[in-house]
Amino acid sequence: MNEVPTGVAMAVDPLVTRILAPNPSPYTHTGTQTYLVGTSGLAIIDPGPDDPVHVQAILDAVAGRPVVAILCTHTHRDHSPAAGVLRAATGAPVIGCAPLTMEDAGPRADAAFDIGYAPDRVLKDGEGVAGPGWTLVAVATPGHTSNHLAFALPEAQALFSGDHVMGWSTTVVSPPDGDMGAYMASLEKLMGRDERIYFPGHGEAIENPQRFVRGLLGHRKQREGQILRLLRDDTRDVGAMVARMYVGLDPRLTGAAARSVLAHLVDLQGRGLVQEEAGQWKIAA
Protein backbone atom coordinates (compact mmCIF):
# COMPACT_ATOMS: atom_id res chain seq x y z
CA MET A 1 0.00 0.00 0.00
CA ASN A 2 1.35 3.38 -0.97
CA GLU A 3 1.40 6.06 1.70
CA VAL A 4 -1.22 8.67 0.83
CA PRO A 5 -1.01 12.02 2.63
CA THR A 6 -4.22 13.60 3.86
CA GLY A 7 -5.43 16.83 2.29
CA VAL A 8 -3.23 16.57 -0.80
CA ALA A 9 -4.86 16.54 -4.24
CA MET A 10 -3.37 13.60 -6.16
CA ALA A 11 -4.16 12.84 -9.80
CA VAL A 12 -5.07 9.16 -10.18
CA ASP A 13 -6.36 9.47 -13.77
CA PRO A 14 -6.40 12.33 -16.31
CA LEU A 15 -10.00 12.98 -15.26
CA VAL A 16 -9.80 12.05 -11.56
CA THR A 17 -8.15 13.65 -8.52
CA ARG A 18 -8.18 12.06 -5.06
CA ILE A 19 -8.14 13.85 -1.69
CA LEU A 20 -7.85 11.79 1.51
CA ALA A 21 -9.80 13.00 4.56
CA PRO A 22 -8.06 13.03 7.96
CA ASN A 23 -10.41 10.45 9.52
CA PRO A 24 -8.44 7.19 9.82
CA SER A 25 -9.91 4.45 12.02
CA PRO A 26 -10.15 0.66 12.17
CA TYR A 27 -13.25 1.02 9.98
CA THR A 28 -12.16 3.73 7.54
CA HIS A 29 -8.56 2.52 7.01
CA THR A 30 -6.45 5.60 6.17
CA GLY A 31 -9.60 7.72 5.82
CA THR A 32 -12.40 8.54 3.40
CA GLN A 33 -11.42 9.41 -0.14
CA THR A 34 -13.05 12.34 -1.91
CA TYR A 35 -12.74 12.46 -5.69
CA LEU A 36 -12.85 15.38 -8.10
CA VAL A 37 -13.91 14.50 -11.64
CA GLY A 38 -13.13 16.73 -14.62
CA THR A 39 -10.67 19.47 -15.47
CA SER A 40 -12.88 22.56 -15.84
CA GLY A 41 -16.45 22.06 -14.65
CA LEU A 42 -16.05 19.55 -11.83
CA ALA A 43 -17.96 16.92 -9.90
CA ILE A 44 -17.13 16.16 -6.28
CA ILE A 45 -17.78 12.55 -5.24
CA ASP A 46 -18.17 11.62 -1.56
CA PRO A 47 -17.27 14.97 0.03
CA GLY A 48 -16.58 13.19 3.31
CA PRO A 49 -16.93 14.31 6.93
CA ASP A 50 -17.80 17.88 7.87
CA ASP A 51 -14.21 18.61 8.84
CA PRO A 52 -13.08 22.20 8.11
CA VAL A 53 -9.58 21.04 7.23
CA HIS A 54 -10.89 18.52 4.70
CA VAL A 55 -13.43 20.95 3.26
CA GLN A 56 -10.70 23.53 2.76
CA ALA A 57 -8.48 20.93 1.07
CA ILE A 58 -11.30 20.20 -1.37
CA LEU A 59 -11.86 23.89 -2.09
CA ASP A 60 -8.12 24.41 -2.57
CA ALA A 61 -8.13 21.59 -5.12
CA VAL A 62 -11.18 23.06 -6.86
CA ALA A 63 -9.18 26.27 -7.14
CA GLY A 64 -12.09 28.45 -8.18
CA ARG A 65 -13.24 26.23 -11.04
CA PRO A 66 -17.01 25.79 -11.39
CA VAL A 67 -18.49 22.75 -9.64
CA VAL A 68 -21.33 21.10 -11.56
CA ALA A 69 -22.44 18.61 -8.91
CA ILE A 70 -21.64 17.16 -5.50
CA LEU A 71 -22.40 13.42 -5.47
CA CYS A 72 -22.74 11.02 -2.53
CA THR A 73 -22.58 7.22 -2.74
CA HIS A 74 -24.38 6.78 0.60
CA THR A 75 -25.11 8.64 3.79
CA HIS A 76 -22.82 7.21 6.44
CA ARG A 77 -21.34 10.21 8.14
CA ASP A 78 -17.80 9.61 6.95
CA HIS A 79 -19.04 10.15 3.36
CA SER A 80 -21.76 12.78 3.03
CA PRO A 81 -21.82 15.49 5.76
CA ALA A 82 -19.50 17.92 3.94
CA ALA A 83 -21.95 18.02 1.03
CA GLY A 84 -24.01 20.83 2.54
CA VAL A 85 -20.97 22.93 3.36
CA LEU A 86 -19.61 22.53 -0.15
CA ARG A 87 -23.00 23.31 -1.67
CA ALA A 88 -22.97 26.61 0.23
CA ALA A 89 -19.40 27.34 -0.85
CA THR A 90 -19.72 26.42 -4.53
CA GLY A 91 -23.41 26.79 -5.38
CA ALA A 92 -23.41 23.25 -6.81
CA PRO A 93 -26.40 20.94 -6.23
CA VAL A 94 -26.10 17.81 -4.11
CA ILE A 95 -26.99 14.84 -6.31
CA GLY A 96 -26.88 11.10 -5.80
CA CYS A 97 -28.22 8.67 -3.24
CA ALA A 98 -31.55 9.03 -1.49
CA PRO A 99 -31.66 10.34 2.08
CA LEU A 100 -31.77 7.67 4.77
CA THR A 101 -32.20 8.38 8.45
CA MET A 102 -32.44 5.57 10.98
CA GLU A 103 -30.94 4.30 14.18
CA ASP A 104 -27.67 2.59 13.33
CA ALA A 105 -27.23 -0.82 14.92
CA GLY A 106 -23.67 -1.06 13.69
CA PRO A 107 -20.54 -1.39 15.76
CA ARG A 108 -18.91 1.95 15.02
CA ALA A 109 -19.63 5.60 15.59
CA ASP A 110 -18.32 6.71 12.19
CA ALA A 111 -20.96 4.61 10.42
CA ALA A 112 -23.94 6.45 11.87
CA PHE A 113 -26.21 7.89 9.23
CA ASP A 114 -25.96 11.56 8.26
CA ILE A 115 -29.29 13.01 9.40
CA GLY A 116 -28.55 16.37 7.75
CA TYR A 117 -28.16 15.00 4.21
CA ALA A 118 -30.63 16.80 1.91
CA PRO A 119 -30.06 16.11 -1.80
CA ASP A 120 -31.31 18.45 -4.48
CA ARG A 121 -31.75 15.51 -6.83
CA VAL A 122 -31.85 11.75 -6.21
CA LEU A 123 -30.46 9.54 -8.95
CA LYS A 124 -32.07 6.24 -9.87
CA ASP A 125 -30.17 3.35 -11.37
CA GLY A 126 -28.96 4.39 -14.84
CA GLU A 127 -29.56 8.11 -14.37
CA GLY A 128 -26.63 10.49 -14.54
CA VAL A 129 -25.11 13.92 -14.55
CA ALA A 130 -22.63 15.38 -17.04
CA GLY A 131 -20.01 18.10 -17.23
CA PRO A 132 -17.27 19.19 -19.64
CA GLY A 133 -15.67 15.97 -20.89
CA TRP A 134 -17.25 13.63 -18.36
CA THR A 135 -20.42 11.73 -17.55
CA LEU A 136 -21.32 10.05 -14.25
CA VAL A 137 -23.99 7.34 -14.29
CA ALA A 138 -25.58 5.93 -11.13
CA VAL A 139 -25.25 2.19 -10.55
CA ALA A 140 -27.55 1.06 -7.74
CA THR A 141 -25.51 -1.17 -5.41
CA PRO A 142 -27.54 -1.74 -2.23
CA GLY A 143 -26.21 -3.99 0.50
CA HIS A 144 -23.78 -2.02 2.64
CA THR A 145 -26.69 0.42 2.91
CA SER A 146 -30.04 0.31 1.17
CA ASN A 147 -29.39 3.68 -0.53
CA HIS A 148 -25.88 2.92 -1.82
CA LEU A 149 -24.95 4.02 -5.34
CA ALA A 150 -21.76 3.58 -7.31
CA PHE A 151 -20.95 6.00 -10.13
CA ALA A 152 -19.62 4.92 -13.51
CA LEU A 153 -17.34 7.25 -15.46
CA PRO A 154 -17.49 5.90 -19.03
CA GLU A 155 -14.83 8.29 -20.35
CA ALA A 156 -12.25 6.60 -18.08
CA GLN A 157 -13.93 3.16 -18.01
CA ALA A 158 -13.91 3.60 -14.24
CA LEU A 159 -16.33 3.07 -11.35
CA PHE A 160 -16.45 4.98 -8.07
CA SER A 161 -17.46 2.08 -5.86
CA GLY A 162 -17.99 3.86 -2.52
CA ASP A 163 -18.09 1.33 0.31
CA HIS A 164 -19.64 -1.44 -1.78
CA VAL A 165 -16.21 -2.53 -3.00
CA MET A 166 -13.26 -1.22 -0.99
CA GLY A 167 -9.57 -1.46 -1.73
CA TRP A 168 -8.42 -2.61 1.70
CA SER A 169 -11.07 -4.79 3.36
CA THR A 170 -14.37 -6.53 2.88
CA THR A 171 -17.46 -4.41 3.42
CA VAL A 172 -19.39 -4.41 6.69
CA VAL A 173 -23.02 -5.36 6.12
CA SER A 174 -24.94 -4.39 9.25
CA PRO A 175 -28.66 -5.16 9.64
CA PRO A 176 -31.30 -3.88 9.73
CA ASP A 177 -30.45 -1.57 6.83
CA GLY A 178 -27.47 -3.57 5.61
CA ASP A 179 -28.66 -6.58 3.60
CA MET A 180 -26.39 -9.48 2.70
CA GLY A 181 -28.66 -10.79 -0.06
CA ALA A 182 -28.75 -7.34 -1.67
CA TYR A 183 -24.99 -7.00 -1.24
CA MET A 184 -24.33 -10.29 -3.02
CA ALA A 185 -26.76 -9.38 -5.81
CA SER A 186 -24.99 -6.05 -6.23
CA LEU A 187 -21.63 -7.82 -6.53
CA GLU A 188 -23.11 -10.12 -9.19
CA LYS A 189 -24.39 -7.02 -10.98
CA LEU A 190 -20.87 -5.57 -11.09
CA MET A 191 -19.55 -8.83 -12.51
CA GLY A 192 -21.58 -8.09 -15.64
CA ARG A 193 -19.91 -4.70 -16.16
CA ASP A 194 -16.67 -3.91 -17.97
CA GLU A 195 -14.94 -1.13 -16.00
CA ARG A 196 -11.15 -1.39 -16.02
CA ILE A 197 -10.62 0.23 -12.61
CA TYR A 198 -12.53 1.02 -9.41
CA PHE A 199 -11.90 4.06 -7.24
CA PRO A 200 -13.21 3.07 -3.78
CA GLY A 201 -14.18 5.14 -0.78
CA HIS A 202 -11.35 3.58 1.22
CA GLY A 203 -8.11 2.00 0.06
CA GLU A 204 -6.16 1.92 -3.15
CA ALA A 205 -7.62 1.83 -6.65
CA ILE A 206 -8.69 -1.64 -7.74
CA GLU A 207 -7.30 -2.87 -11.02
CA ASN A 208 -8.76 -5.97 -12.68
CA PRO A 209 -11.96 -5.34 -10.71
CA GLN A 210 -13.93 -8.31 -12.06
CA ARG A 211 -11.37 -10.69 -10.56
CA PHE A 212 -11.47 -8.71 -7.31
CA VAL A 213 -15.27 -8.84 -7.16
CA ARG A 214 -15.23 -12.57 -7.91
CA GLY A 215 -12.96 -12.95 -4.89
CA LEU A 216 -15.41 -11.00 -2.71
CA LEU A 217 -18.25 -13.25 -3.81
CA GLY A 218 -16.17 -16.32 -3.05
CA HIS A 219 -15.24 -14.96 0.37
CA ARG A 220 -18.86 -14.36 1.32
CA LYS A 221 -19.93 -17.80 0.11
CA GLN A 222 -17.09 -19.27 2.18
CA ARG A 223 -18.34 -17.40 5.27
CA GLU A 224 -21.85 -18.65 4.62
CA GLY A 225 -20.54 -22.21 4.47
CA GLN A 226 -18.64 -21.73 7.74
CA ILE A 227 -21.81 -20.51 9.46
CA LEU A 228 -23.84 -23.51 8.29
CA ARG A 229 -21.11 -25.90 9.46
CA LEU A 230 -20.96 -24.22 12.87
CA LEU A 231 -24.73 -24.48 13.22
CA ARG A 232 -24.54 -28.18 12.41
CA ASP A 233 -21.89 -28.44 15.16
CA ASP A 234 -24.39 -26.81 17.53
CA THR A 235 -22.71 -23.40 17.71
CA ARG A 236 -25.80 -21.21 17.94
CA ASP A 237 -24.68 -17.85 19.30
CA VAL A 238 -23.33 -15.08 17.03
CA GLY A 239 -20.53 -14.23 19.46
CA ALA A 240 -19.37 -17.85 19.59
CA MET A 241 -19.43 -18.01 15.79
CA VAL A 242 -17.28 -14.88 15.52
CA ALA A 243 -14.75 -16.34 17.97
CA ARG A 244 -14.41 -19.48 15.86
CA MET A 245 -14.55 -17.83 12.43
CA TYR A 246 -12.27 -14.82 13.01
CA VAL A 247 -9.28 -16.20 14.88
CA GLY A 248 -6.71 -13.46 15.58
CA LEU A 249 -9.07 -10.63 14.67
CA ASP A 250 -8.26 -7.16 15.99
CA PRO A 251 -10.59 -6.85 19.01
CA ARG A 252 -11.72 -3.45 17.76
CA LEU A 253 -13.28 -5.20 14.75
CA THR A 254 -15.22 -7.85 16.67
CA GLY A 255 -18.42 -5.82 16.55
CA ALA A 256 -18.20 -5.42 12.79
CA ALA A 257 -17.59 -9.14 12.33
CA ALA A 258 -20.64 -9.90 14.47
CA ARG A 259 -22.81 -7.62 12.32
CA SER A 260 -21.67 -9.37 9.13
CA VAL A 261 -22.31 -12.81 10.66
CA LEU A 262 -25.78 -11.63 11.67
CA ALA A 263 -26.34 -10.33 8.13
CA HIS A 264 -25.50 -13.79 6.76
CA LEU A 265 -27.86 -15.42 9.24
CA VAL A 266 -30.71 -13.06 8.35
CA ASP A 267 -30.13 -13.82 4.66
CA LEU A 268 -30.06 -17.57 5.32
CA GLN A 269 -33.24 -17.23 7.37
CA GLY A 270 -34.93 -15.44 4.49
CA ARG A 271 -33.97 -18.33 2.23
CA GLY A 272 -35.48 -20.85 4.68
CA LEU A 273 -32.16 -22.45 5.61
CA VAL A 274 -31.87 -21.37 9.26
CA GLN A 275 -34.18 -20.23 12.03
CA GLU A 276 -33.79 -18.13 15.17
CA GLU A 277 -35.32 -18.31 18.61
CA ALA A 278 -34.40 -15.98 21.48
CA GLY A 279 -31.09 -15.01 19.89
CA GLN A 280 -30.09 -18.62 19.21
CA TRP A 281 -29.73 -19.86 15.67
CA LYS A 282 -30.11 -23.36 14.22
CA ILE A 283 -30.53 -25.18 10.93
CA ALA A 284 -34.15 -24.92 9.83
CA ALA A 285 -36.24 -27.98 10.50
N, C-alpha and C positions, 0 to 999 in steps of 0.2 A: 504494500500500500504506500503510495506516495504521500508525503507530508503536504497537507493543504493548509495554508494560513487562513485564518478568519479575516473577513472584511476586505479581501483582495480580489479584484475582478480578474478572473483568469479565463482566457479564451479556450474553449474545449472543442470548438468547431467554428468554421467561418461565420456561421449564423448564431452561435451560442456562446454566452459568457456565464460563468459560474461564480457565485459569491457565497462563501460558507458563513453561516451565522455562528455566533459565539455561544452555542447552547449544547456543548457535549454532555453526554450522560450514558449510562449503560443501555439506554433505549434509543438514543439518537446517534450513537457512535461519535463521530467527530463534530456533529451538529447537523442542522437542516441546511440543505442547499437550495438557494434561490437562483433561478436562471433568467437571464435576459436573452430575448430572441430578437434578431434583426440588427441592422446597422444604422438605420435612420429612425423611422417610426418603430417603436419597440413594444414588445410584450414582456411583462414580468410574470414569471411562473413561480408559485409558492413563495410569497413574500416573507413568510417565516414569522417568528415571534415579534411582538411589539416591543422591540428593544431599540432604544434611540441610536445606539452605536451601529446596529445592523441596518436600520432604516437609512441612516446617513451614508453608510457604505453603498447601499443601493442607489441612492440619489447621486452620489459622487460618480458611480459607474454610468448612470444615465447621462450625466454631464449636460443637462439642459435639452437633450433631444426629446422630441414628443413621444409620449407613451400612449399607445393605442388601447391597451387593455392590461388589466391585472387579473391573472388567472389562478385559481386555487384547485388543487387536486382533491382535497378533503378538508374537513374543518377541525382536525385536532389542533390544539393551540400552539404546537411548534411549527405549524404550516401557514395558517391563515390570518392571525390577528393583525399583522402589519398592513393588511390590505386596506383597511379604512384610513390609516395614516397616509399611505401612499396615494390613495384616491384624492385625499385633501391636498396633498403636495403637488400632484401632477395633473389633476382633473380627469384622469382616465377612469373608465368604468370598471367595476369589479365583475368579472365574468367567470363562469365555470360551474362548480358543483353546487348542488342545492344546499340550503341551510339545514342544519341538523342540530337540535339541542336536546340533550337527554342526560340523565345521570350516567356517569361512566363507571362501569363495574370493573374496569381494568386495574392493573397493578401499579400504575405509575402516574404521577401527577402531571407530567408533560403531555399525557395523552388525553387529558380532559378536553371536552368539546368547547369550541370557541363560541360562546353565547352571543357575542357581538357581531358575528359574521352576517352581513346583509348585502347579498349580491344584487347588482343592477340587472343582470341577465343570467339565467340558468341555462346551461347547455345540456341538451339531450344527446344520446349516443348518435354520432355521425354529424352533429352540428359543429360549426366552427366559427373562427374569427380570423381575419386576414389583415396584413399590413404590407409595407413595401418589401417585396421579395420573400415573403413568408406566409404560410397558412398553418393554423393550428386547428386540428380536428379532434373533438372529444371522443374518447373510447371508454365507454362505461365499463368499469372494472370493480364492481362491488365485492365485498368480502372482508377486507381489513376494516372498512366502514361501509355502510349501505349507500353512502353518497359519493363513493370514490370514483374519480375520473382519471384516466391517463390522457395525455395530449400527443397526438401524432404530428410530426413536422415533416411533411412529404418532401420538401425541398432538400432536406438532409437525410432522408430515409431514417429518421430518428423517432424515438418515443420517450416522452417524459413520463416515467412510470410511477412517480410519487412514492407511496409506501407499499404499493401492491407488489412490486418487485424491487428489492433493495440490493445494493452492491456489496453489502457486508454481512448480512444476516437474513435468516428467514423472517417473514412477517408475523407479527403477533395478530392473532384473530381472537378477539375478546367478546363473547356474548354479553349482553343480548343483541347489540347492534352488529358486532362482528359475526360473520356467518361462514363456516368452513365450506359448506356446499357451494355457496356463491363464489367463494375464493377459488376453489378448484375449477369451477366453470369459467371463471375469468381467466385463469391460467390457460385452460384449454383454448379459450378464445384467442389469446395472444399467440398460441402455437400456430394458428392459421394466418398470421400476419407475416410481413416480410421485412420489417425494420432491420437495419444493419447494426444499430446501436441503441441502448437505452441510457437515458440520463435519469438516475433515481433521486429520490429525496434525500437519501443517506448513502454514503459510500461511493466508490469509484464507478465510472461509466462501465457498462456491461457490453462487451463485444461478443459476437456470436450469441445473441440473446435467446434464440430458439433452443439451443443446447442448454443454456442456463435455466430456462423455464422448464424444460423437460426434467432437469435435475430437481427442481422444486416440486414438481408433480410427483416424482419418484420418492422424494423425501417424505412428503405428506402421506403417500400411500404406505410407506414403510412404518410411519408413526401409527397409522390406523391399524396396521397388522399387529404392531406391538401391543396396542390397547386391547385388541380382541384376544390375543394370547394371554395377557395378564388377567383379563376377566375370566377366561377359562381356567386359569390357575387360582381363581378365587381372590384376586386383588380387586377390591371393589371401591376403594376410596381414591379420589383424585390425587390427594397428597401422596399416598403410597405409590400410585402409578408414577408420579413425577420423580420420586426418589429412585425408583427402579429404572426409569427410562432415561434420565438425565444425570448420569453419574459424573461427578466432577463439575457440575454446573456452578457458575458464579452464584453465590447465595442471593445476590441482588436481583437475579433474573428468575428466581423460583416462582414468583407470582405470575410472571408472563408465561412461563412454561405451563403453569396450572391452568391459565385461561385458554391456552391453545389445546391442552388435553380436553378441557371441558367442551371447547368448540367441536372437537372431533366426536366426543360422546353425544352431543346434541345432534350432530349430523347423522351419526349412526342410529340414534333413536328415531329420527325422522324417516330413516330408511327401514325401520322395523327390525333392526339387528340387535339393539340393546334396549334395556329398560331401566328406569331409575325409581327408587323408593327411599324416601327420607335421606337423600344424599348418597345413597349406596347404589352402585351400578352393577348390572349383571347381563349376561347374554339373554336375549329375549326368548321366552318360552315358545 
